[in-house]
Amino acid sequence: MQPYFILDENAQYYECGFSCDNAIVVRVEDTRFFITDSRYTLEAKQFCNKHTEVIDSNDFIQSLLGIVSRLSLKQIIFNPQELNVAMYEKILSSLSAIKCELISKPNFHQQLRIYKSEKEIALIAISQKLNKKAFKAFAKYVSKILKQTPNEKELHYQAKQILSNFGRYDLSFDPIVGINENGAKPHALPSTKCILKKNDILLFDAGVKYKRYCSDMTRTAAVGKDIHFGKEQKFKNKLHSKIYDIVLKAQEKAISKARSGMSGKEIDALARAEIEKSGYGKYFVHSTGHGVGLDIHELPRISRLSEDRIEDNMVFSIEPGIYLPNEFGVRIEDLVVMKNGRAEIL
């Protein structure tokens, strides 16, 4: 393994068991160096793994150079997506002066994390279990206040409280609550103008974190007296029902037919072909899925262009959707792990 340095907090945590918003982690073989300032030094020494040396620094680049010089490194890898131009130029100039080559490898650390350990898979599964529990609690809340005709902003606020268990858990991302036409925007922002009423269609996309590992799920529900986020939905509106059934069939096909050894684009095609066959292909406007772990969006990519090879112990979402502008949207999402060559829902 070539030496590398990282700034991303999730990558820091993966390497050292601790992270902060101002640090560089350098890895050389099995040793990690956690370079940070005095605000975080005590916590870093307390929480970092035993194989990590914590360095208190007022000049991170000089500390990086010190490690490179001390270990006589000739090359070091970095992720160009983590550096601004000024920092890159300063590091490049400094390393060139001591004859160490700076090698750019975009997103290399996510590539290192693409295969999940059994422990990581278990943590993601717990996270998703907590997420499903929160979905049930949110459905119960929505049913309770439906007569008060809540708007999306109100629902969005309450969803965050329920998902976090009122502060106990961090969220994987800002939840998406889309009523009717706002649900036709895949990443809809909550609006006070969108009011929830009986027989509406509600799209809800959310996730929580458990010990830093993310969950992610989307359900589209028929709004009635006893709203729920199960996959078996009964809509009064015939078009709602038709589109929902197409998306559900596409999702189920992608999950049941996915195999280890396929490329990301082959799995994407399983869902996309089903939607295209129905005549709604142009309304499926995003990828079929994405990897999930410490980051909510990581490798592998399940998209029309993805050459990522899907293998056992990879975790990713399957989330096809159809979005009819100014009418409504349907998306159904689960997380799967590849096990024994097949996709298992977490």
N, C-alpha and C positions, 0 to 999 in steps of 0.2 A: 504494500500500500504506500503510495507516494504521500509525502507530507502535504498538509493543507491547512488553511485557516478559514474561519467562518465568523459571521456576525449575527446571523439569524438566531432569534431566541429559541425556537423549537429545535434547531440544530445544536445549539449550546446545551440544551437540556438533554438531548439524546446522547451527547458525548460525555457530559459531566454530571448530570442529575440536578443541575441548577442553571438558572439563566437570569439575566437582567437586561435592562435596555441600553447599557453602555459597556460593552465587553467585546473582546476578540478571543476566540478559542483557537489555539494552534494544536494540531495533532501530528505527532511524529511517532510512527509505529504504535505502540500501546500506551504512550504517554500523552497526556493532554496538559496544556498550559492555559489557564483561565486568566486573561489579562483584564483587569478592571480598575476602577478608581476607588478611593477610600470610602465612598458611600456604601459600597457593596462588599468590601473585602471580608468583613467579619462573617457575613452571611455566606459568602462563597466558601470560606474555609470551613464553615459549619456544615454546609449541605452538599458540597461537591464530592464526587466519588473519590475513593482513596488513590486512584491512579492519576489524579489531577493535581498539578502544582498551581497554586493561586499566586498571581503576581500583582501587587499593588503598584499602579503606574499613573503618572501624570502625562505620559506621552506614549500612547499605544504603539505607534509606528516604531519608535526607538526600542521599545520592549520586544516587538516582533523581530526587529533586526538583531537584537541581542540573542534571541533564541536561534535564529538562522546562523549567526556567526559562531555561537558556542557549539552548535551541533554540525557545523560545516556543511550546511544544506546547499545543494546545487540547484534544486528546483523546489517550488512550492505552488500548490494549486489554489485557486480562489474562484468564487462565483461572481462573475461580473454584474449580476443583477443586484448584488448587495452593496456595491460601492458607487459613490458619486464620482464625478470626473476628477475633482480636486484630490480626493483621497487616493484614487487609483494612480494618478500621475505622481503623487508624492511617494507612494509605496514602490511604484515601478522604478523611479529614479534612485531611491535609496537602496533597493535590492540590486539594481544594475551596478551600483558602485562597489558592492561586495561580491559581484559575479554570481548572483543567484537568479535563476530564470523564473519569472512570474508566468504561470500557465493558466489561461482562462478556460474554465469548464462550466458552462451554464448549468445551473440546477444539479450539480454533481451530488450534493448531499441528499437530495430527495431520491436520486438514483440509488444511493447506498441504502436507503431506508425502504425501498420498494417491496422487499420481502419482509413480511412481518413474522416475528417470533411467536411462539405459542402464548407467551405472556402478553405480548402486544395485542394479539387477536382476542384474548380473554378480556383485556381492558376495554377494547373497542366494543365487544359484546355487552359488557356491563354498561358502558356509556349508552349504547342503543336501547338497552332494557330500561334505563332511567328515562330516556327520551320517549319511549312508547308509553310509559306510565304518565309522563307529563302530557302527552297527547290526549290520553283518556281524561285526565283532570281538566284540561282545557275544553274538551268537548262538553263535559258536564257543566262547566262554567257558562259556555255559550248557550246551552239549552236553558239554563236558569235565567239568563238575562235577555233572551231573545225578544220577549214582549216589550222590552225597553228600547228596541231598535238601536243597538250600539253601532258606532261607526268604526272604521278600520283602525283609526288612531287609538281608540279606547281598547279595542281587542288586542292590538299589537302591544300596548303597555301591559295589559293583564297577562298576555301570553309570556312575556319576558319574566314576570314575577313567578308564574307557575313553572316555567322551564327551569329556572335557576333554583327552584324550591325555596324561593324568597331569600336568595343570597347564598345558598349553600354551594351551588355549582356555577362555574363560568359557562357562557354560551359558546357554541362552535362558531356562530355568526349571528347577525341581527336577523331575527325570524321574519318570514314573509307571510303576510296575511292579505289575500286577494279576494275581494268579493266581486262576483259577476265580471264586468268589463275590466276591472283592475287586475283580475286573475289572468287576463290575456297578456299581461306584461310579465315575462318570466321572473324578473327581479323587481316586482312592484314595490313602490314606496307607499306606506299607509296614508290614507286620505280621510279627512273629516267628512268629505262629500259622499263617500261610499258607505251606505247604511245597510246593515244586515236585516233581512226580513225572511219570513217563511217562504219556502220554495226557491230561494236563491241558491247559488252554487258557490262554495267557499274553498279556496286553495290555501293550504297551510304547509309551510316548509320550515323546518326548525331542527336544531341539534344542540346537545349539551356536551360538556367535557367531563370526563372522569379521569383523574390523575393525568391530566393534560391531553388525553386521547379523545378525539372527536367522534360524535355520532351525527347522523344526517338522515332525515326522512321527510317525505312529502306525501300528503294525502289530499284528495279533493272530495268534498263531502256535500251531500244533499242536505239543505237546511230545513229542519222540521222540528217537531216537538222533542224528539230524542235524538239529536244529532250525534253521530259517532264518526270516528276516523278509521273504521275497518274498510277492507277492500270491497266488501259487498254493499253497494249503494243502490238505492232506489230513487230515481228522479221523476218528478212530475212532468218536467219538460222533456219532450222526446229527443230533441237535439242534444241536450245535456247527456241523456242516457246513451245515445248513439256514439258520441265522441268519447265518453267515459269507457265504454265497452271496447272501442278500438285501442285506446291507450293501455287499458288493462291487458288486453290480448298481446299487444306488442311487448309489454314489460314481462309478462309470463313467458313468452316465447324466448326472449333474450336470456332470461335466467335459466330456463330449462335446457336450452340448446348451447349455452356457453361451455367451452371446453378449454382446458389448459393446452397451450400450444397455439391457440388462435392469436391473431393480432387484435389490437384494440379496434381497428376499423371493421374487422370481421364480426365482432360482437355488436358493434354499433349497427352494422347492416342488418342483423337479425331483427332488431326493433324497428329500424327505419323502413325496411322493406314492407313490414306489416302495415305501417301507417301510409306509405306511398301507395300500396295496393288498394287502400280504402279511398284514395283520392285526396288525402289531406297532407301529402308529403311536404308541400311548401309551408305548412303551418307548424312543422316540427323544426324549430329554429335554433336549437342548441345541440350539444353533444349528448350522447346517451349516458355517459357517466364519467366519473373521475375517481382517482385514488383518494383514500381517507386514512388519516393516521394522526400524527401530531399536528399536521396542517389539515384544514378542511378541504383544501384542493391540493392534491399531490399526485404522484405517479402511481399507477399507470393511467394513461388517457384513453378513454373509450369514445373515440370520435371518428368521423369520416376519413380523417387524414392520418390517424394514429398507426404507426408501425410498431408500437410497443408490444412485445411478446408477452402474453398473459400466461402466468405460471402459478402453480400451487403456492399458497401462503401470501397471495396478493389480495388486498381488500379494496373494493371499489363500489361505487354506486351504480345502480341501473335505474334511470329516471327519464323515460321517454315522455313527451308531452305534445299536445296540440293546442295552439293558441289562435283563436279567432278574434281578430282585432275589433274592438268596441263591442264585443259580445261576452266572451268568457274564455277561460283557459282550464285545461286539465293536465295535471302532472301526477304521476305515481312513482314514488321512489323508495327503494330499499337498499341497504348495504348487503353485499355478498362477500364471502371469502372463498377462494378457490381451494378445494380440498379433494384429493383423490381424483383430480381431473375435472371436477364439476363445481358449479357455483352453489354454495349453501347460503341461505338467507340468515343474517345475524339478527 
